[in-house]
Amino acid sequence: MGAGNQTIVTEFILIGLSNQPKTRAALFFFFLVVYLITLVGNSLIILVVRVDPRLQTTMYFFLSNLSFLDICYSSGSVPQVLANCLKDRPTISFGRCLAQMSITLFLGVTECILLAAMAYDRYVAISNPLRYTLIMNKRVCIQMAVGSWTSAFLLTIVPSFSMQANLCGHNEVDHFTCEVVALLKLACSDTSVNQLLMFASALLTLLLPFSFIIISYTRIIVVILRIHSAGSRFKAFSTCGSHLAVVTIFYGTAIFMYVRPHSKPSQAQDKMVSVFYGAVTPMLNPLIYTLRNQEVKGALRRMTWRKGDY
C-alpha cells in the first residue's frame, strides 16, 4: 500500500472498539479470557503429544502442529486488541499494521492447507489401515507440514508486495485489528484489481483446500458405510468428528469473510466474523479435540497422575 500525494500515512487509528469505557472493559475481559484459554489449551495439547508415547502418531503430529499454529495465529492480533482496549485513542504504526495484516493472512492460509493435510491423513488411516504407517511415515508428515507453511508463504506474503492502494491521508480503520478488507476501504484509488486478486487468492487458498477436504470426507464416509461392525463404524466416525468440526467452524467463517461479494458495507458484521475466526476458533480447537478425543483425555489424566505421584 502506498500513500497519496496529499498526506503521508504514518499510523492508523483503530476505531473498531467502542468509545464507551464500560464496553471496552467488557471486550478486554472477553479477549483476555479467550486468549488465555487459547494459550493454555493449545500448549497442553503440544505438551501431552510430546510426553505421551501413545500419542506419537501421525494424527497427533498434525494436531500438535495445528495447536502451535493456533497459538501463533491468535498471538498475531489478540495482544494488540487487548492493548487497544486500554486506550482512548488506539493507534498502530503503518509498518506494524501492514506486518500484522501480512502475518495474519500467512498464518490463516497455513491453517487452511494444514487442515487439508489432516483430512488426507484421516482418509489414508481409514481407507488403507494396513498400509497407513507405510504411506504416512515420518518423512512424509514432515514434508506435508513444511509444505503447508511454505505454500502459504508463497501464496500470501509474496503476492502482497504487488498490491497497491493510495490512502490519501485516510487512516481511521473501523476494525479491531489491521484487517485487509477494512484497510482496502480506506483507499481513494481504484481497488478493483486488488479486490480481484484477493478474491482469486481466496478461491485458491480457501475453496481449493476446502473442496479437497469435502472430497476426502466423502470418500471416508463411503468407506465407513461399508464396515459391517457398528462399533468399528462409530470409532471411525469419532476419529474424524473433531477434525470435521474444526474445519466447519474455521472454513465457514473464513469463506463468509473473503469469498462473498463486498459491494455492500457490513463493517459491524465483518468485525464479528473476524473476531470469531481470529480469536474464538483457535480457542475452540483444543476444546473440541480434548472433549471429543478419548486418547487425549486419557493422556492428560496419565500426565496429571504422574505429577501427583511426585
Number of C-alpha atoms within 10 A of each C-alpha: 16 13 18 17 10 9 11 15 17 12 17 21 19 20 19 18 22 14 13 9 14 10 13 19 15 12 17 19 14 12 20 16 12 19 22 12 18 26 20 13 22 26 18 18 25 19 14 22 21 15 12 15 10 14 16 13 15 20 17 19 19 20 23 21 16 24 23 17 20 26 20 16 23 23 17 21 21 21 14 17 21 20 12 22 24 13 13 14 12 18 19 18 13 16 12 13 19 18 15 20 21 22 19 23 21 21 21 23 25 27 25 22 25 25 25 22 21 25 26 18 19 23 23 19 21 19 16 14 13 11 12 17 14 11 16 19 13 14 9 13 19 15 10 18 19 14 16 21 19 13 15 23 19 12 19 22 16 12 13 18 10 10 15 17 20 20 23 18 19 20 20 16 20 20 23 25 27 25 22 17 17 18 23 20 16 18 21 15 13 12 16 9 12 16 17 11 16 20 17 14 18 20 16 14 21 23 16 15 21 23 12 16 22 16 15 18 18 13 14 22 18 11 16 20 11 9 13 9 10 11 10 12 16 12 12 19 16 15 18 19 16 19 18 18 14 19 20 12 16 22 19 15 19 21 15 13 19 20 16 11 10 11 6 6 9 9 15 11 10 19 19 14 18 19 18 18 22 23 23 20 20 29 26 22 24 28 18 15 22 20 11 15 16 13 13 21 16 14 20 19 13 14 15 11 11 10 9 8 6 5
